[in-house]
Amino acid sequence: MGRFKPAKVFTNAVDAPPPPPESQNKKPPPNAGPVQITGLSFDDRGETLITAAGDETFRLYNVKTGTYVKTFFSKKYGVDLPRFTHRNTTIIYASTKEDDTIRYHSLHDNKYLQYFRGHKKRVISLEVSPTDDGFMSSSLDNTVRLWDLRTPSTRGLLNLPNSGVVAYDTSGVVFAVGLNHYSKILLYDTANFDKEPFQTISVEDTALTKISYPARPLLMTSLEFSTNGKWLLVGTSGGAHYIMDAYDGPMLARLTGHHPLDPKLALGVQQLSTRQVSGEEVCWTPDSKFVLSGSEDGKIYIWDIGSKGDLQPPRPGRDADTLSPIKVLDGHVGPTRCLRFNPRFTMLATASNDLAFWLADPGLDGEEKDTDKDGDTRMGGS
């Protein structure tokens, strides 16, 4: 993990922000300021990457050749939370303007294939089933909706007391809903989603009571099951991410050392309604041995989970183990808001207002950068 180096950096991964207004009396446009990439998604084969950004574009990249392919525009509706379906030519994504519709888009001919209407407020979490054409979405309207790509109508609806984030386990049999207001994670059987959750997990960090009392509330920004089925990674806006037992529920480890992306979110005084925290800044490696996270300082933080063997719940009255990063990689100049590990290859993608492909190649060490003809920075040997 320590040998990862940027093999290719796309410095033109977002459009430049509009120029400042000529007169100070004019209000700046809503999208003024640094434009950031807000979402990343690999296709199932790990050969293609899609990004979404605050400039209301999504861009397609060929991972195998390390090249930019094409830019698509969604200026009318905005674009967020891009997700590949099980075909590398189609994606779904959430709208950010006009309405809260989820759009099914063909990258092959740049056409909408379907519209999924139902949410009344912004979609903050969107995940595709790992096993079929189903997907689910969570919104600030306090609902989770289950869908099928083949029909525009909602297949299932959960009315919740609060908005939350969602995730499928790797079998697609179970899905999780994290409710921030109650610091709870609800586990549902996908085939019986209309029943009560079969497990409720409390996300309580007793170590926080030693800093302030009552403890500062946790704001969960993402959930992700490990591929071995044992653990659930809880990404938060604060100074710690958490490893939970995926089914029995206790907190097994606290991952600390990184810098929170948004201080207001970290203090629990702001809802997860902005894209300053993407919910995509922390992830597992495909072998469930490491967790990687972006950070406000632009660095990449890596925690070793696999060497711990079977993580054990803390003894009564004790806090969960606190793990420090085993490695910190120099990353972006700005905050690293998105980070995803390739599902098939030993390759990593990170994003700020630029996009970087990382490879674990000892041949990259000490080699000089050069710049190719399209203005992208390329490391020697990439």
N, C-alpha and C positions, 0 to 999 in steps of 0.2 A: 504493500500500500504506500510505503514511503517513496517508491520510485515513480509515482505518477507525476507526469509533466504535461503542460499544455502542448499538444501536438499541432493544434490549429486554433487560431483566435479570429473570429469574425468581428471586425471593428465596425462594420456597417450593418449590424444585425437589427437595428431599429432606425426609423427615420429621424432626422434631426428635428428638435423642437422648433416651433414657429418663432420668428424674431420677436423681440420685445416690442410693445406698442410705442409708436413714435412720441406720443404725448403721455406724460405721467398722469393725466386726468382720465385716460382710457384704462379700463379694467383689463388685466391680462386675460387671455383666453383660458378656459377651464383646464386645458391640457398643457399649460405653460409649465416649464421646468424640465428637469431631466426625465427622459422617457425610459422606462424600464421594461425588460421582458418579465412577464407575469406568469408564464406557464410553459412547460416542456412536456413532450410525450414521445416515447419511442414506439415504433410498431412492434408487433409480436416477434418478428425475426431480428429485431435490433439493427436493421439496415437503413431505416429512415427516421428522421427526427422532425417534429413540428414544433414551432414556437408561437406564442401569442404575446403581444406587447401592448403597451399603453398608447401606441400610435395607431391602434385599431387595424393592425395588420397581423397576419400569421404567415410564417415563412417555413418553407420546406427545405430540408438538407439531406444529402446523401451521405450516410455515415461511412460506408465502405470506401468511398473515394475522398471523403472529407471536403465536399464541395456544396456550395449553395445552389439550389435548384430553381426556386420560384417564390415570388411574393404574391399573396392573396390579400384582398382588401375587404374589410367589413366596416366601412366608414359610417353607414347608416345605423347599424345595430351594435357596433362594438364587438369585441371578441375576448373571451376569457376561458380558462379551464379547458384547453384543447385536449381531446382524448382520441387516439386511434381506436377504431373498431378492430375486428379481427382481420380486416383487409387493410393493406397499406395504402389504399387509394381513397379511403373514406375516413372522416373524422366526425365527432360531435363536439359542440362547444356551446358555452353559455353566452347570452347576449348581455351587454352592459348599458344599452341605450334603447329608447323606443318602447321596448317591452322586455319581459323576462323569459322569452321563448328559448328553448334549446334547439339548436339547428344541426341538422344532419347534412354534411357537405361532401360532395365528390371532388377530390383533388384532381382527378383525371380530366374532367371537362368543366370544372369550376362552376358547378350547379348545386343548388339545394335539392336534396332528395326527399326530405321530410321536415316537418315542423312539429315540435312537441310542446304544446301549450298547456298551461295549468297553473304554474307558479305565479303568485301575485307580487312577489318581491324578488330581489336579486338572488340568483343561485350562487351559493358559496362553496359547494362541494359537488363533484361530479365524477362518477366512477363506472367503468365498464366491467361487466361480469367476466371473469377469467375463462368461463367455460361455454358461454352461449351468447346470443344476440341481446341479452338483457343488459340494462344499465340502470343506475339510480342517481337521484339528484337530491340535494338538500338546499333549502332556501331560507332567507330571513323571514319568510311568511310562516315559519314554524311547522313546515311539513317536509316529509321525505316522500318522494314519489318513485315508484318502480315502473320501468318502461320496457318496451320491446321495440327494436329497430324496425320491425315489420308493420307496426301499427302506430298511429299518432296518439291514440288514447292512452291514458294512464292505466297501467296494469294493476297497480296497488298504491295505496295512500296511507301514510301514517300521520296523524295529527298529533303533534307533540307540544308540550308546555313551553318549549324554547327551541331556538334554532340550534343546529349542530352540524358536525362533520361526519362523513360516512366512509366505510371501507368494506370490501369483500375479503373473505379469507381466500386462500389460494385454490380451494376446491370449489368455490362458488356456492357452497352449501349454507354458509353462515355469512351474515353481514353485521357490522357494528355501527352504532350511532352514538357519537359523543355529544352529550348535552352539557354545555359550559355552565349554565346557570346553577345546575345541581351537581356539577363535578362528577357526573356519572357516565358510564359507557354501557349501553344496552346491546345485548347480543340477541339476534333474531335468527330463526330458521327460515331460510329463503323460501322454502316451499309452504311455510305456514306463517307468513309475515303478519297476517291479520290476528294472530294469537299474541298473548303476552310474551315479552322477551323471556328466553329461557335462562338468562343470566344477567345480573346487573353488577357492574364493577365500579367501585368507588375509587376515584383518582384523588387520593389524599396524600400530600407530601408533608409528613410530620416535621421534616427538617425546616420548613418555612416558618413554623411557629417559634423557632428560636431566633428568627430575624424580626418578625413583627407578630403581634397578637391583637385581634385575630389574624390568622395567616392571610397573606395576599392571595386573592383568588387566582386560580389557574385558568388560562385561556387556551383551550386546545385548538390548534390550527390544522392538524392532520392526524389521521390514523393509518397505520399500515401493518398488516400481519406479516410475520416472517414466513419464509417459504417452507420452513420445517414444521410449521403449524403450532409451535410452542409459545411464541411470544407476540405481543402487540406493542408496536412502537407508537408512542403518543408524542407528537410534536406540539410544542407550545410556543407562545410568544415571549415567554420569560427566559430566565437564565438556566433552565434545565429542560431536557427532554427525558422521557421516561420509558422504561421497559416494563410492561405488565405481563403477568401470566395470562395467556390468551383465553383460558377457560375457567380456571379457579379464581383468578382475579387479583391476587395481591401484587403490590408494586415490588419489582425485583431489583431495579437499578435506577439510579439518577445519573444522567449524562450531563456533565457541566463543563465549563471552560470557554464556551463560545459567547458572543455578544448578541443580545436580543436585537432583532431588526427594527422594532418600533417601540420606543420607550412608553408611549401611551398605552399600547396594547400590553406591554410587559407589566405595567402597573394595574392592569385590569380596569382602566377607566374609559375604554373605548371598545365598541363592538367589532366583531370580525366582519366589517362591512366595507373595508377599504382593501386595496391590493398592495399596501405597503408590506404586508406579510402575505406571501403567496400561498402558504400552506404546502409549498413544494420545495422548501429549503432543507428538508431532512428526509433520509431514506435508508433502507437496508441495501447491502450488497446482495446479489442473487443467492449466495450460499448461506445467508443468515449469520455470517461471522463478524461483519463490521457494520457500524452505523456511521453515516457521513452527514455533515450539516454545513450549510452556509452560515454566514454571520454578517453583522453590521460592518465589521472591519474588512470585509472582502475575502477573508481567509476561509479555507476548507478544513474543518475539524473532523478527525477520525477517531472513533472509539472501537476498541477490540472487545467483541462480545463472545466470540467463539472460544477464546482461550479460557474463559471462565467455566466451560463445561455447562452443566445444568445449573442455571441460576437458581438460587434458593431464596425463598421469602425470608424477610428478617425475623428474628426472634421477637417475641412480645416485648413491647417497650423500646424496641430499637428501630432506627431509621433504615431505609433501604440503602444498600451499598452505593456510594458515590464513585463513579468512574470518571477519570480524567482522560483527555485525548491522548492517544499514543503517538499521534503525529498531527502537525498543523502545516498545511500547504499554503504557500503564498498564492492568492487568487486574483480577484478583480480589484480595480482601483476603487470602485464603488461597492456598496453592499451586495453580497451574493444572495440573491433572492430566490433563485431556483437551482436545484441540483437533482440530477437523476442518473442512476447507474444503468448502463445498458443491460437488458435482460439476457443477452446472448453472448456478448463479447466483453473482454476485460477493457472496458472503455467507459468514460464518465463525461457527462455534459453539465456545465455550470453556466449561469447567466446573471448578468447585471444589466447594464445598458449595452453590453456586448455579449458574445457567446463564445465559449471555449470548449473544445474537445480535448480530453485528457487521455493519455496512454501510459501504461506502466512499461516503459521501454528504457533499459539502461543505456541504449545508444543515444538517447536524447540528452543525457547528462553532459553539461559543459559545451554543448554545441550552440552556435550563434543563430540568432533569428535572421530570416530574410523575409522579404515581402513579395507576394506574387502580384500579378498584373491587375487583379481586381481589388487591390488595396487591403487584402487580408494578411494578417501577420501569420507566418508559418515558421514553426521550429524546424531546425535542421533534422533530416531523417524522417519527417512526417509524411 
